[in-house]
Protein backbone atom coordinates (compact mmCIF):
# COMPACT_ATOMS: atom_id res chain seq x y z
CA UNK A 1 0.00 0.00 0.00
CA UNK A 2 3.03 2.30 0.17
CA UNK A 3 2.80 2.84 -3.59
CA UNK A 4 -0.39 4.87 -3.20
CA UNK A 5 0.06 8.57 -2.61
CA UNK A 6 -3.29 9.19 -1.00
CA UNK A 7 -6.25 7.39 0.46
CA UNK A 8 -8.33 8.75 -2.43
CA UNK A 9 -6.26 6.68 -4.87
CA UNK A 10 -7.03 3.52 -2.93
CA UNK A 11 -10.70 4.45 -2.76
CA UNK A 12 -10.89 5.00 -6.54
CA UNK A 13 -9.23 1.66 -7.28
CA UNK A 14 -11.48 -0.15 -4.81
CA UNK A 15 -14.56 1.48 -6.34
CA UNK A 16 -13.63 0.45 -9.88
CA UNK A 17 -12.68 -3.04 -8.74
CA UNK A 18 -16.03 -3.44 -6.96
CA UNK A 19 -17.95 -2.37 -10.06
CA UNK A 20 -16.15 -4.87 -12.28
CA UNK A 21 -16.37 -7.64 -9.70
CA UNK A 22 -20.10 -7.16 -9.24
CA UNK A 23 -20.68 -7.02 -12.99
CA UNK A 24 -18.76 -10.20 -13.77
CA UNK A 25 -19.58 -12.18 -10.63
CA UNK A 26 -21.62 -15.08 -12.00
CA UNK A 27 -21.92 -17.07 -8.79
CA UNK A 28 -23.49 -14.31 -6.72
CA UNK A 29 -27.02 -15.35 -7.61
CA UNK A 30 -26.25 -19.04 -6.95
CA UNK A 31 -25.63 -18.65 -3.22
CA UNK A 32 -28.17 -17.80 -0.57
CA UNK A 33 -28.24 -14.36 1.00
CA UNK A 34 -26.74 -15.42 4.32
CA UNK A 35 -23.71 -17.02 2.63
CA UNK A 36 -23.29 -13.99 0.35
CA UNK A 37 -23.38 -11.60 3.31
CA UNK A 38 -20.86 -13.74 5.21
CA UNK A 39 -18.45 -13.77 2.26
CA UNK A 40 -18.89 -10.04 1.71
CA UNK A 41 -18.15 -9.31 5.37
CA UNK A 42 -15.06 -11.54 5.29
CA UNK A 43 -13.80 -9.76 2.17
CA UNK A 44 -14.35 -6.38 3.82
CA UNK A 45 -12.38 -7.43 6.91
CA UNK A 46 -9.53 -8.67 4.72
CA UNK A 47 -9.52 -5.46 2.67
CA UNK A 48 -9.48 -3.32 5.82
CA UNK A 49 -6.54 -5.29 7.20
CA UNK A 50 -4.62 -4.75 3.95
CA UNK A 51 -5.31 -1.01 3.89
CA UNK A 52 -4.56 -0.45 7.56
Protein Blocks (a to p, Z undefined) as FASTA:
>chain_A
ZZpmbfklmmmmmmmmmmmmmmmmmklmmpcfklmmmmmmmmmmmmmmmmZZ
